[in-house]
Amino acid sequence: MRYYSIILTVTFPLFLGTLPTQAVENNVINSPSSPVVTQSVVIPTPDEPTTVSVPVLLNTCQTHLDAKRLLTGKSGTAFDCYKQVLKIEPRNKTALDGLESIAREYETLTKQAIEKETVEKARVFLSRLKKVNPKHKAIAELTKEIDVLQQKITTTTEPQAPIVPPVEKPVPTLTNTHPHNGKPTISNPVNPIDKVEQNQAPVQIRPAPDNKPEIKPDNKIEAKKNLKTWQEPNTKMVFVWIPDGCFNMGSPDTEGGRYVDESPTHKACVQGFWMGQTEVTNAQYRLFKPSHDSGTYSEQSLNENEQPVIKVTWQDAQDYAQWLSKIAGYTLQLPTETQWEYAGRGGTQTPYFWGADAKQACQYANVHDAHSLKYNPFSWSGYECDDGFTVTAPVGHFQANPFGLYDIVGNVWEWTCTSYHATYSPPEKECSVTQLSEQVVVRGGAWNYRPTFSRMAARFKMLKTDYSHSGGFRLVRLK
């Protein structure tokens, strides 16, 4: 900032002598016979615009690249940084080489995901490659390989089509009977909250029979081999088959960080069902509601196609399930709380599906950690590890649980179709949310919540009207 000294000459008429000047505050009265006052005043000129030098920018870009902040990170990303350099010098070779390095990284990650037959991860990495370089020479071949892999998985695991087609909406009445169990029900209710009761959901929780396999504690993660998957053709949503089984629901008194509402621990059994391998994404939800915007948090986008959809109420999730059921020809719905915990545990009885060591959380989930604490205004503690994300992560980024489910903890809270009761009472048999229900169970914790909520037994409740930047959902498909 430059300063210029200017001499101002001010002439005061004699009649102004009766008015106080600045000197009054100093208990001094200017003499009215002093007609001329000369004062030196310094007037600043506006700041000249500053320009960050290209070498400084390139150093910053390299820092982001080394830290693997390729396309995500509040403190900046290598991609955005190199783009900024190219705005100044469109042919800067270092910046162009940097973008190519990012593209190669995503090409490699896509190939690795294909080799491991993790289709969703492959699609995520390929979409990022396209963003970095839409004309990259590897895109066509990688797309073909992913399609072949998806076809292989789908054709070998495609379940039989349902015998009963989706039920058309009947005329509102109180005397209709359920199309499958013959019990009286309210069809086409005036209040859309009751839509969940139209689902063709059989009883899911039954007394534990002797011939059902009971889950044994196991601290070692072993993914189930030959996972059965099914892809919903309209949204490309992949579902994983969750087999029949029994488990101990809730947490023992000895589990650290537990809450009172995780008692009493009780045995529960479920019939097999299909569960979404990931949370519903922004892209999948916008097929239903194109105008939906998941917004931002602390200037960080929550609205990318592969991020989980958020800012959806319980009814929004219900409406999506109803819409997809109609066009897919299957009964899709939110999971019950028991289905969720059984699937989330993946055959384990430890506090976390990966065992008892909380320090491993960042390998398996997008959690509240050192990274989010650094860039977000949170006052509560987080995990000591660093998962690399400051807000929601693209689905399928972390390791799956033993049943092949991604992000079952962390990332976003997931709606269930179970009304909240502090003691699991009454016993859950099927979706229990009704028009009179105020609070609904959500499970799994989120990217910005305390670490203790990432435990498999942790329960939380939300109002059906909650509209949160940390709340989303995944679906289940019944037989």
N, C-alpha and C positions, 0 to 999 in steps of 0.2 A: 504494500500500500504506500503510495506517495503522498507527501504532505507539502503544501505550499503556504507560505506565510503571507497574509494579506493585511494591509493596513486599512482599517475602516475609519472613516471620519464621520462622526455623527454630531449634528448640530441640534441642540435643545433650545427651544424658545424659553424665555425667562419664566413664563407662567407654569412651565412644567416643574419648576423648583419645588412646588408644594407636593408633588407626587413622590412616593418612596422609590428608591432604586435598590439594586442588589445590596448596596452598602447598609441598608436598614437592618439586614440580618446580622450585620457586624456591629450594630449599635453606632453607626456613623451616618450622619446626614450630609449628603452632598450639598455644597454651597450653591444656591440658586444663581449666584453671579458668575458661575463657571459655565459659559455657553458652549464650550467645545470640549469633547472628551475623545481622546485618541487611544485606541486599544488594538493590540495585535491578536488576531484570531486565526487559528489553524483549522482549515477545512480539508477533510480527507477527500480524495478522489476515489471513484469506484475501483474495486479490485479488478485486475486484469484476469481473464480466464486462464486457468492453469491446465496444462496438458500433461498427462502421464506419459513418460517416455516409453517407447516400444521395448527397449531392453529391460526396463523394470517390469513391464507387463509380461514379457516372455519368462522372466524369472518366476513370477507368480503362477503363470500357466504350468511351468514345469513342476512347481510345488504341488499343485492340484493333481497333476498327472501321476507323480510319484506316490501321492496319498490315495490313489484310486478314486478320487472325486471326479469321475468322468462326466456324468450327466446329473448327479444329485449332490446336494450339499449347500447349506445356507451360506457358508463362508465363501462360496464361489465354486465353480466347476471348471475343469480344463476346457471343456467344449465351449462354454460361454466366453472364457478368457481368450482363447485363440480366435474366436469370432470377432472379439473386440479389437484384437491386433489387426485383423484383416480389414476392418473398417478404416483403419488408419493407413495401412499399407496392404492393399489387396493382393499383392504378389509376394508377400513375405514368406520365404521358403521355410523358415523354422515353424511358423504357425501352420502352414499347409502340412508339413511333416508331422506336427503334433496331432492334427485332426486324423491323419492317416494312422497314427499310432493308436488312437482311441478306437478307430474302426477295426483295426487288427485285433485289438483286445476283445471286442464284442464278437468278432468272427470266431475267435478261439473259444470263447465262452459258449457260443451257440453250438459249435462242433462237439464240445465236451458234453453238453446237455443232451445232444442227440445220441452220443455214444452210451450215455447212461440211461437212455430211453425216458428222459424226463421231458415230456412234450411241452408242458406249460413253461418251464424255464427256457427251453429253446425258443419258444415264441417271444418271450420277454426280451431275451438278448437280441434276437433278430430284429425286433421292432426298434431297439436302440441303435442297432447298426444302420437301419434305414434312416433314422433321424440324423445320424452323423454324416452319412453319405448315401443318399437315395439311389445313386447310380453305381454303388459298389459292385464289383464283378462277381462277388460270392453270393449275392442275395438270391439270385435265381436258383442256383444249385442247392443252397441251404433250405430255401422254401420247399423245393421238391423233396428233399430228404425228410423234412418235418412232416409233409403230407403223407409220404410213404410210411413213416413211423406211426403216424396217427391212424392210418388205414389198417396197419398191422395190428395195432392194439385194439381198435374198434371191432374189426372183423373176428378176432379171436375171443372177444369177451362180450360181444353184443348180446344182451339178455333178450328173452322172448318178449314179444309185444304183449301188452296187457290184454286180458280177455274182455274186460269191460271198458268201453270208450268213456271219455269224459262226460259227466252228467250235465245235460242242459239245465239252465236255471228254470225251476218250476215257478208257478204263480205263487206269490206269498200266501202262506197258510200256516196255521198252528197244528194241523192234523196230519201233515205229510209224514211219511216214515223214511228213515235213512235208506238209501238205495241198496245198502249192503247188509246192514244188521237188523233192519226192520224196526228199529226203535224210533219213537216219535221225535221229531226235530223241527226246528224253525227253519224254513227254507226261504232264500232270498230276503234276508232280514232288512229292515229299514236302516238300522244302524250297521255300517260296514264292519264294525268291530267283530260282529258275529260271523264274519265270513269263514273264519278258521273252523267253525263247527260244521261247515259243509264238506270239509275234506274227507276223503274216503279212508280215514286212518283207522286201521285195526288196533286193538289193544296192544300196546308195546311192552308194558311191564307186567310180568307175571310172577307168582311165587316160584322160587328157585327149585326146579326139579332136579332129581339126583343125576340125571344123565346129561346135564348141561356142563360144558367145560368151565371150570372156575379159574379165574385169572390168578396166577401166582406172582408174588413180588419178584421183580427182576430189575437189577440196576443197569443192565447192559442193553443198549438199543440194538435190536436186530430187526431190520425191516422184513416184513413178510414177503416171501418169494412168490412170484407169479400172481401179483396183484391183479384182481379183476377190475377193469375200468369200463366205463361207458361214457360216450360223448353225446351230449344233447345237441342235435344238429343245427338248431336255430341260433343258439348263442355260442356254440363250440365249448360249452361248459363241460368239464370232465368230472365224472363222479367215480368214486371208489367204493367197491363192495365191502361193507362192514359185516363180518360174520356174526352168527348167533353167539351168545356168551353171557356169563354172569360175572359180577365184580362187586367189590365192597365200595359203596358210594359214600362220599364224605371223607373226613380226615380223622385220624386217631388223635387222642388228647396230647400225644407226645410230639406231634408235628409242629415245627417252628413256624410262627407267623400265621397260624390258623385263626379263624373267626368262629364265634359261637354258633352261627347259623350253619356251620358245616357238620353239626351233630343233629341227630344221632347217626353214627356210621351204621349202614345197613346193606344187606345183600340185595342186589337188583339184577334182573336178567332182561335181555332184549332179544327180539327177533332180528334177523339180518335185514339190512337196509342199505341203500346207496346214499353216500354223502358227498357233497361237493368237495373236490380235492383242494380248492382254494375258496377264499371269500369271493363274493360277487364283485366284479370289477366295475369301474366307471363305464367302460366301453359296453359291457354286457347290460348294465342297467339302462344306459342311454338308448338301447334298442327298444326299450319299453317307454322311456320318458326322455326324448332327445334333448329337452331343454335343461335337464338336471345339471347343476353345477356344485361340485363338492368344495369349491372355494380354495382358500389359502389359510395358512396359520403362520403368523410372524413372517409374512412375505414369502412363505414357502408353499409351493403348489401342492394341493391335495387332489388335483383334478386330472392327472395324467391317466391315459386309458388303462394302464395296467395296475394302477393303484386301486385299493378297495374302495367301493362307493361308500360315502359317509353322508352325514346330514340327512338320514332317512329315519322316519319314525317307524314304530312297530307296524302301523297300518300300511305305510309305504312298502315295507318288506312283504307284508301279507298280499298286497295288491300285485306285487311283482310275481309272487309265487302263483297266484291265481291266473295271471295273464300267461305265464309260461306253461302252466299245466294245460291250459286250453289249446295253445298252439302246438305243444309237444305231444299231447295225447297220453300223458302220464300224470299221476298225482304227485305234485311237488309241494313241499311245505317247509316251514321252519322246523328244526329239530326240537324234540322235547329236551328238557334239561338232562334227563337220564341218558338219552341217546347221545347227547353232546359229550357228557363226561366219559361214557363208555368208549366212544370213538376217540376222544382226545387222549385218553390214557394209553390207547393202543396196546393193551395187554399188560400194562404195568400197574403197580400199586404204590409207586414212589411219589414224593411230592411233585416232581416234574416228570414228564414222560421220558426224559433222558437220564433220570436218576435223582440223586439228592443234592448234587453240587450246583448251587445257584450260579456259580461263576462261569458255568458253561452256557448260560442263557443266550449269549450273543451269537452262538453257533446255530441256534435253532429258532430264534425269534427276534422280531423287531421290538425291542423293549425300551423302557425308560432307563437310559444309561448315561455314561459320561458324555457321549456325543450330544444327546438331546439336552442335557443339563447345561452344556456349553453354549448352546444357541437359542434356548428357549427360557422364558421367565418363570421357571418352576422353583418353588421353595422346598419341595420335598426331595428326599434322597432317591437315588436310582441304583441300578446295578453298577458295579465297578468296571465292567467290561465295556467294549465299544463295538456296536454293531454297524456303524458307518452311516446310519440314517438319523436325521433330525426330526422327521415327521413320518407319515406312513410310507412303507416300502412297497415296491411292486410285488404283487402276489407271487408266491413260489420262489422267492429269492433265497430262503434259508433251507436248512435240512428238514426233511419230512419226519413225521413221527412213525412208529412201527407199522401203522395201518396205511401209510402213504399219504397222509394229510399234511398240507403245508399251512403254516401260520395259524395253527389251531390255538396257540397262545401268542399274545402280543399282537402287534399291528392294530387291530380294532376290536372292540367289544362285539360280540355276536349275539343278536336277538335269538331267543328261543320262543316256543309257543307255550311256555309254562308260567302260570301265575306264581308270584313270589309268596312263599310261606317260610317263616323263620326256622321251622323244624322239619322241612320236607313233608309237612302234613297238610292236606290228606295225601295218602300214597298216590303217586302219579301213575296213571294208566294210559293216558293219551293227551293230546293237546288240551290244556285246561284254561287258556285265556278266554274270557267271555266279555260281554258288554259291561258287566259289573266289575271286572278286574281293573285295578288302578295301576299296580306295579307288576312288571314282567321281569323274569330272570334273564340276565345277560351273562355271558361266560367268556373267559379267555384273557381278560386283561386287555391292555392297549399300550400303544407307543408312549403314552404320557402318564401312565398310572404307576402307583407304587409296585415294587417288585413282588410283594407278597400275593398280588392278584394274578400272577402268572402260574401259581400252583394249580394243579389239576382239580383240586377240590374247592378252590376259591369261588364264592358266589357273589353276585352283585345284583342290584335291582335298579330299574329305571322306570319312570313313568312312560306309558305308551306313547305319549306325545313328545318325548325327548327327541331333540334334533341336534345331535352332537357331532363335533369334528373328530370324535374318537369312537363312533358307533357305526357298525355295519352288520352284515349277516352272510351266512351261507345256507344253502338249501339241502334238503334230503329228498330222496325219491323212494317211495314205498314199493313193495313188490308189485 
